[in-house]
Amino acid sequence: MGAIGRSENTACLRALLIEAPGHDGQRLLDALQGCGPSVETRQVAQRAELERALRDAAWDVALLSCSLAELSV
């Protein structure tokens, strides 16, 4: 089921993962990308990267690791 006004081929889920590299989050991103070309993912770990990601795109979901103590938002 696509969004109103969009065809199924142009529907896109944009997922932003806020987690340090090397954690299990990459497996989650890989699983989401395995759903097809209509999924866009990005991983950030630092405040500057997060701010840039939020400026660059509109994200449908943000997944935040509670163990990322160095990032205070």
C-alpha positions as CSV (number, residue, x, y, z in Angstrom):
1,M,0.0,0.0,0.0
2,G,1.6,3.2,-1.1
3,A,1.3,6.8,0.0
4,I,-1.6,8.8,-1.4
5,G,-0.5,10.5,-4.7
6,R,2.5,8.2,-5.1
7,S,2.9,5.0,-7.1
8,E,4.3,1.9,-5.4
9,N,7.5,2.4,-7.4
10,T,8.3,5.8,-5.9
11,A,7.3,5.2,-2.3
12,C,10.4,5.4,-0.1
13,L,11.2,4.7,3.5
14,R,14.0,6.9,4.9
15,A,15.6,5.5,8.0
16,L,18.3,7.3,10.0
17,L,20.4,5.2,12.5
18,I,22.1,7.1,15.2
19,E,24.7,4.7,16.6
20,A,28.4,4.2,16.7
21,P,30.0,2.3,13.9
22,G,30.6,-1.4,14.5
23,H,27.5,-2.0,16.5
24,D,24.6,-4.3,15.6
25,G,22.8,-1.4,13.9
26,Q,24.5,-2.1,10.6
27,R,22.7,-5.4,10.5
28,L,19.4,-3.5,10.9
29,L,20.3,-1.2,8.1
30,D,21.3,-4.1,5.9
31,A,18.0,-5.8,6.6
32,L,16.0,-2.6,5.8
33,Q,18.0,-2.2,2.5
34,G,17.2,-5.8,1.7
35,C,13.5,-4.8,1.5
36,G,14.2,-3.2,-1.9
37,P,15.3,-0.1,-3.7
38,S,12.6,2.0,-2.0
39,V,14.5,2.1,1.3
40,E,17.2,4.7,2.0
41,T,19.3,4.4,5.1
42,R,22.1,6.4,6.7
43,Q,24.1,5.9,9.9
44,V,25.6,8.7,12.0
45,A,27.5,8.7,15.2
46,Q,28.5,12.3,15.9
47,R,26.5,15.4,16.5
48,A,27.8,17.2,13.4
49,E,26.9,14.1,11.3
50,L,23.4,14.1,12.8
51,E,22.9,17.8,12.1
52,R,24.0,17.3,8.5
53,A,21.8,14.3,8.0
54,L,18.8,16.2,9.4
55,R,19.5,19.2,7.1
56,D,20.1,17.0,4.0
57,A,16.9,14.9,4.1
58,A,13.5,14.3,5.6
59,W,13.7,11.0,7.6
60,D,10.6,8.8,8.2
61,V,12.2,7.2,11.2
62,A,15.2,7.7,13.4
63,L,16.6,4.8,15.4
64,L,18.7,5.9,18.3
65,S,21.1,3.7,20.3
66,C,20.8,4.3,24.0
67,S,24.5,3.3,24.4
68,L,25.7,6.3,22.4
69,A,26.7,8.4,25.5
70,E,29.0,10.8,23.5
71,L,26.0,12.2,21.6
72,S,23.8,14.4,23.7
73,V,20.8,15.6,21.8
